[in-house]
Amino acid sequence: MARRLLNNAMWEQCAAALAEVKDPRGAPPGLEDRMFVEAVLYLARTSLPWRDLPEEFGAWSAVYMRFRRWEKAGVWQGLWEVLSRGATPALLDVFVDSTSIPVHPHAAGAPKKKALTRLLVARAAV
């Protein structure tokens, strides 16, 4: 069982903020909002790939697609803005923005080395 990050008081603040920013239309998801947010926080703190998400959070692909839909709809940005206006410091420590997370150079837009280029350079050297 994966360790949870949000206690009940934190989740109440988070749920209130989600009620402000999330569109209520549409079919209810299979995974409740609290477990979904816990799944995303779990991935953020463990740096696991999506496919390695524990089964207790549901199908990794469903969690991933919901994450992407929330991202596209601006739910994450809205959640951060609402929480930063009045959430407790403990909850704000849980939700970090991307400026405080180091990124591997491969994920930071560094150009990829091409095998063909290396082969041509090696041939030219010989």
CNS distance restraints for C-alpha pairs under 8 A (distance, minus, plus):
assign (resid   1 and name CA) (resid  54 and name CA) 7.83 0.50 0.50
assign (resid   1 and name CA) (resid  56 and name CA) 7.17 0.50 0.50
assign (resid   2 and name CA) (resid  42 and name CA) 7.85 0.50 0.50
assign (resid   2 and name CA) (resid  54 and name CA) 7.15 0.50 0.50
assign (resid   2 and name CA) (resid  56 and name CA) 7.85 0.50 0.50
assign (resid   4 and name CA) (resid  38 and name CA) 6.52 0.50 0.50
assign (resid   4 and name CA) (resid  42 and name CA) 7.73 0.50 0.50
assign (resid   5 and name CA) (resid  38 and name CA) 6.77 0.50 0.50
assign (resid   5 and name CA) (resid  41 and name CA) 7.51 0.50 0.50
assign (resid   5 and name CA) (resid  42 and name CA) 7.83 0.50 0.50
assign (resid   5 and name CA) (resid  94 and name CA) 7.77 0.50 0.50
assign (resid   6 and name CA) (resid  10 and name CA) 5.66 0.50 0.50
assign (resid   6 and name CA) (resid  11 and name CA) 5.94 0.50 0.50
assign (resid   6 and name CA) (resid  38 and name CA) 7.22 0.50 0.50
assign (resid   6 and name CA) (resid  91 and name CA) 7.94 0.50 0.50
assign (resid   7 and name CA) (resid  11 and name CA) 6.19 0.50 0.50
assign (resid   8 and name CA) (resid  12 and name CA) 6.20 0.50 0.50
assign (resid   9 and name CA) (resid  13 and name CA) 6.66 0.50 0.50
assign (resid  10 and name CA) (resid  14 and name CA) 6.25 0.50 0.50
assign (resid  10 and name CA) (resid  88 and name CA) 7.98 0.50 0.50
assign (resid  10 and name CA) (resid  90 and name CA) 7.93 0.50 0.50
assign (resid  10 and name CA) (resid  91 and name CA) 5.88 0.50 0.50
assign (resid  11 and name CA) (resid  15 and name CA) 5.83 0.50 0.50
assign (resid  11 and name CA) (resid  34 and name CA) 7.14 0.50 0.50
assign (resid  12 and name CA) (resid  16 and name CA) 6.18 0.50 0.50
assign (resid  13 and name CA) (resid  17 and name CA) 6.28 0.50 0.50
assign (resid  13 and name CA) (resid  83 and name CA) 7.77 0.50 0.50
assign (resid  13 and name CA) (resid  87 and name CA) 6.65 0.50 0.50
assign (resid  14 and name CA) (resid  18 and name CA) 6.12 0.50 0.50
assign (resid  14 and name CA) (resid  79 and name CA) 7.82 0.50 0.50
assign (resid  14 and name CA) (resid  83 and name CA) 7.29 0.50 0.50
assign (resid  15 and name CA) (resid  19 and name CA) 6.15 0.50 0.50
assign (resid  15 and name CA) (resid  34 and name CA) 7.92 0.50 0.50
assign (resid  16 and name CA) (resid  20 and name CA) 6.69 0.50 0.50
assign (resid  17 and name CA) (resid  21 and name CA) 6.62 0.50 0.50
assign (resid  17 and name CA) (resid  79 and name CA) 5.95 0.50 0.50
assign (resid  17 and name CA) (resid  82 and name CA) 5.85 0.50 0.50
assign (resid  17 and name CA) (resid  83 and name CA) 6.47 0.50 0.50
assign (resid  18 and name CA) (resid  22 and name CA) 5.47 0.50 0.50
assign (resid  18 and name CA) (resid  75 and name CA) 7.73 0.50 0.50
assign (resid  18 and name CA) (resid  79 and name CA) 6.12 0.50 0.50
assign (resid  19 and name CA) (resid  23 and name CA) 8.00 0.50 0.50
assign (resid  21 and name CA) (resid  75 and name CA) 5.97 0.50 0.50
assign (resid  21 and name CA) (resid  78 and name CA) 5.72 0.50 0.50
assign (resid  21 and name CA) (resid  79 and name CA) 6.47 0.50 0.50
assign (resid  22 and name CA) (resid  75 and name CA) 6.05 0.50 0.50
assign (resid  31 and name CA) (resid  35 and name CA) 6.47 0.50 0.50
assign (resid  31 and name CA) (resid  36 and name CA) 6.28 0.50 0.50
assign (resid  31 and name CA) (resid  57 and name CA) 7.54 0.50 0.50
assign (resid  31 and name CA) (resid  58 and name CA) 7.06 0.50 0.50
assign (resid  32 and name CA) (resid  36 and name CA) 6.29 0.50 0.50
assign (resid  33 and name CA) (resid  37 and name CA) 6.10 0.50 0.50
assign (resid  34 and name CA) (resid  38 and name CA) 6.10 0.50 0.50
assign (resid  35 and name CA) (resid  39 and name CA) 6.04 0.50 0.50
assign (resid  35 and name CA) (resid  57 and name CA) 6.45 0.50 0.50
assign (resid  36 and name CA) (resid  40 and name CA) 6.40 0.50 0.50
assign (resid  36 and name CA) (resid  57 and name CA) 6.97 0.50 0.50
assign (resid  36 and name CA) (resid  63 and name CA) 6.74 0.50 0.50
assign (resid  37 and name CA) (resid  41 and name CA) 6.16 0.50 0.50
assign (resid  38 and name CA) (resid  42 and name CA) 5.92 0.50 0.50
assign (resid  39 and name CA) (resid  43 and name CA) 6.27 0.50 0.50
assign (resid  39 and name CA) (resid  53 and name CA) 7.56 0.50 0.50
assign (resid  39 and name CA) (resid  57 and name CA) 6.00 0.50 0.50
assign (resid  39 and name CA) (resid  63 and name CA) 7.62 0.50 0.50
assign (resid  40 and name CA) (resid  44 and name CA) 6.18 0.50 0.50
assign (resid  40 and name CA) (resid  63 and name CA) 8.00 0.50 0.50
assign (resid  40 and name CA) (resid  67 and name CA) 7.77 0.50 0.50
assign (resid  41 and name CA) (resid  45 and name CA) 6.19 0.50 0.50
assign (resid  41 and name CA) (resid  94 and name CA) 7.94 0.50 0.50
assign (resid  42 and name CA) (resid  46 and name CA) 6.08 0.50 0.50
assign (resid  43 and name CA) (resid  47 and name CA) 5.52 0.50 0.50
assign (resid  43 and name CA) (resid  48 and name CA) 5.60 0.50 0.50
assign (resid  43 and name CA) (resid  49 and name CA) 7.42 0.50 0.50
assign (resid  43 and name CA) (resid  50 and name CA) 7.34 0.50 0.50
assign (resid  43 and name CA) (resid  53 and name CA) 7.15 0.50 0.50
assign (resid  44 and name CA) (resid  48 and name CA) 7.71 0.50 0.50
assign (resid  48 and name CA) (resid  52 and name CA) 6.18 0.50 0.50
assign (resid  48 and name CA) (resid  53 and name CA) 7.17 0.50 0.50
assign (resid  49 and name CA) (resid  53 and name CA) 7.18 0.50 0.50
assign (resid  50 and name CA) (resid  60 and name CA) 5.91 0.50 0.50
assign (resid  50 and name CA) (resid  61 and name CA) 7.59 0.50 0.50
assign (resid  50 and name CA) (resid  64 and name CA) 6.91 0.50 0.50
assign (resid  51 and name CA) (resid  60 and name CA) 5.66 0.50 0.50
assign (resid  51 and name CA) (resid  61 and name CA) 7.54 0.50 0.50
assign (resid  52 and name CA) (resid  60 and name CA) 7.57 0.50 0.50
assign (resid  53 and name CA) (resid  57 and name CA) 7.16 0.50 0.50
assign (resid  53 and name CA) (resid  60 and name CA) 5.89 0.50 0.50
assign (resid  54 and name CA) (resid  58 and name CA) 7.61 0.50 0.50
assign (resid  55 and name CA) (resid  59 and name CA) 6.55 0.50 0.50
assign (resid  55 and name CA) (resid  60 and name CA) 7.74 0.50 0.50
assign (resid  57 and name CA) (resid  63 and name CA) 7.81 0.50 0.50
assign (resid  58 and name CA) (resid  62 and name CA) 7.34 0.50 0.50
assign (resid  58 and name CA) (resid  63 and name CA) 7.21 0.50 0.50
assign (resid  59 and name CA) (resid  63 and name CA) 6.51 0.50 0.50
assign (resid  60 and name CA) (resid  64 and name CA) 6.06 0.50 0.50
assign (resid  61 and name CA) (resid  65 and name CA) 6.06 0.50 0.50
assign (resid  62 and name CA) (resid  66 and name CA) 6.13 0.50 0.50
assign (resid  63 and name CA) (resid  67 and name CA) 6.08 0.50 0.50
assign (resid  64 and name CA) (resid  68 and name CA) 6.25 0.50 0.50
assign (resid  65 and name CA) (resid  69 and name CA) 6.17 0.50 0.50
assign (resid  66 and name CA) (resid  70 and name CA) 6.13 0.50 0.50
assign (resid  67 and name CA) (resid  71 and name CA) 6.13 0.50 0.50
assign (resid  68 and name CA) (resid  72 and name CA) 6.10 0.50 0.50
assign (resid  69 and name CA) (resid  73 and name CA) 6.05 0.50 0.50
assign (resid  70 and name CA) (resid  74 and name CA) 6.03 0.50 0.50
assign (resid  70 and name CA) (resid  75 and name CA) 4.98 0.50 0.50
assign (resid  70 and name CA) (resid  76 and name CA) 6.31 0.50 0.50
assign (resid  71 and name CA) (resid  75 and name CA) 6.08 0.50 0.50
assign (resid  71 and name CA) (resid  76 and name CA) 5.88 0.50 0.50
assign (resid  71 and name CA) (resid  77 and name CA) 7.70 0.50 0.50
assign (resid  74 and name CA) (resid  78 and name CA) 6.06 0.50 0.50
assign (resid  75 and name CA) (resid  79 and name CA) 5.88 0.50 0.50
assign (resid  76 and name CA) (resid  80 and name CA) 6.18 0.50 0.50
assign (resid  77 and name CA) (resid  81 and name CA) 6.25 0.50 0.50
assign (resid  78 and name CA) (resid  82 and name CA) 6.14 0.50 0.50
assign (resid  79 and name CA) (resid  83 and name CA) 6.02 0.50 0.50
assign (resid  80 and name CA) (resid  84 and name CA) 5.93 0.50 0.50
assign (resid  80 and name CA) (resid  95 and name CA) 7.50 0.50 0.50
assign (resid  81 and name CA) (resid  85 and name CA) 6.53 0.50 0.50
assign (resid  82 and name CA) (resid  86 and name CA) 7.12 0.50 0.50
assign (resid  83 and name CA) (resid  87 and name CA) 4.91 0.50 0.50
assign (resid  83 and name CA) (resid  92 and name CA) 7.11 0.50 0.50
assign (resid  84 and name CA) (resid  92 and name CA) 6.95 0.50 0.50
assign (resid  87 and name CA) (resid  91 and name CA) 6.40 0.50 0.50
assign (resid  87 and name CA) (resid  92 and name CA) 6.60 0.50 0.50
assign (resid  88 and name CA) (resid  92 and name CA) 6.47 0.50 0.50
assign (resid  89 and name CA) (resid  93 and name CA) 6.11 0.50 0.50
assign (resid  90 and name CA) (resid  94 and name CA) 6.74 0.50 0.50
assign (resid  91 and name CA) (resid  95 and name CA) 6.63 0.50 0.50
assign (resid  92 and name CA) (resid  96 and name CA) 6.89 0.50 0.50
assign (resid  96 and name CA) (resid 100 and name CA) 6.86 0.50 0.50
assign (resid  96 and name CA) (resid 101 and name CA) 7.97 0.50 0.50
assign (resid  97 and name CA) (resid 101 and name CA) 7.48 0.50 0.50
assign (resid 103 and name CA) (resid 107 and name CA) 6.27 0.50 0.50
assign (resid 103 and name CA) (resid 108 and name CA) 6.29 0.50 0.50
assign (resid 104 and name CA) (resid 108 and name CA) 6.48 0.50 0.50
assign (resid 105 and name CA) (resid 109 and name CA) 7.13 0.50 0.50
assign (resid 105 and name CA) (resid 110 and name CA) 6.04 0.50 0.50
assign (resid 106 and name CA) (resid 110 and name CA) 5.80 0.50 0.50
assign (resid 106 and name CA) (resid 112 and name CA) 7.90 0.50 0.50
assign (resid 113 and name CA) (resid 117 and name CA) 7.64 0.50 0.50
assign (resid 113 and name CA) (resid 118 and name CA) 7.88 0.50 0.50
assign (resid 114 and name CA) (resid 118 and name CA) 6.60 0.50 0.50
assign (resid 115 and name CA) (resid 119 and name CA) 6.21 0.50 0.50
assign (resid 116 and name CA) (resid 120 and name CA) 6.19 0.50 0.50
assign (resid 117 and name CA) (resid 121 and name CA) 6.19 0.50 0.50
assign (resid 118 and name CA) (resid 122 and name CA) 6.11 0.50 0.50
assign (resid 119 and name CA) (resid 123 and name CA) 6.18 0.50 0.50
assign (resid 120 and name CA) (resid 124 and name CA) 6.14 0.50 0.50
assign (resid 121 and name CA) (resid 125 and name CA) 6.26 0.50 0.50
assign (resid 122 and name CA) (resid 126 and name CA) 6.56 0.50 0.50
